Amino acid sequence: MNNHYDVIIIGTGAGGGTLAYKLAGSGKRILLLERGDFLPREKENWDATAVFAQNKYTTMERWYDRKGNLFQPGQHYYVGGNTKFFGAVLFRMRREDFGEIKHHGGISPAWPLTYDDIEPYYTEAEKVYHVRGIRGEDPTEPSAQRPIPIPLLVTNRAFRC
């Protein structure tokens, strides 16, 4: 077995999975490392109470806080990482989020990048992640190069959490 890899990606969540997707056609030998297994496909996957209130899929590990108290972290060790449980919300940061922001705790300095620097990557990510929606529905939404790639999913079922 050849154990040489050009790229080793640790974690298959949003960051690692996106990087693997981007590199997939590069011809490079890529190794993905993930501590978890595949999430079992079962009815409880879509049950917000089972997932978030009963913590069905969180690790049974116990961690210590800074005072030495044990707690159960909200970590999910599955292929796809915690992204499997993130709630499917992919919004663009607002133009002003990249600038200096004064708040009750002090001042958050401006980023070294602007919204315009990041915008092409938002557009690409919306395509990769099959984001649905309509531009302009949110009056605070920043400008974009292209429309959202997939229209809204219309359904007659009510969504309950």
Phi, psi and omega in degrees: 000132178274117182260023178266130177231144176282326182221134173241123182248123180261113181100137183246022178285205184302316181289305181295319179295320179293319178296317178299318178300315183293325183271351188306320182268011186279345184084358179281151174277118186240132176245126175257129177246130179219134182284340183258175178262185174286140178294128178295139180274110183209165184305323184295342177304328184257011182256105184301325179295314179297317185287310190259326181272319181266355178052042184305324188253003179283158179295152176272001177302155172238136179246166176252137175275183185292344177264003179087009179273138177285143173211160176263119181287158177273049183262144177237118180258086178219160173301124187106349177059203179294346178299333178300338188238020190277351176097001174061039177246115179235088180255155176277140172294154180278156181308316183289341178297338182273349181264179177297135180233124176266132180217179186299336181267358181138218182233128171267121183292159178295150175289158174282355177241159177250170175303319181297328176293324186271335188309316180299329179285325173301313181299316179295317180296322178300325178288312181299317184269008176054047179293137179250150175153188180225126176296144175091352178295326180260116183294344180265000182294135179285170180293159180216153180291324186222163175293162174299134191292337184233130181293167178303147174274117182264130180217157177257008178269139175279143179262130179235140173252000000 
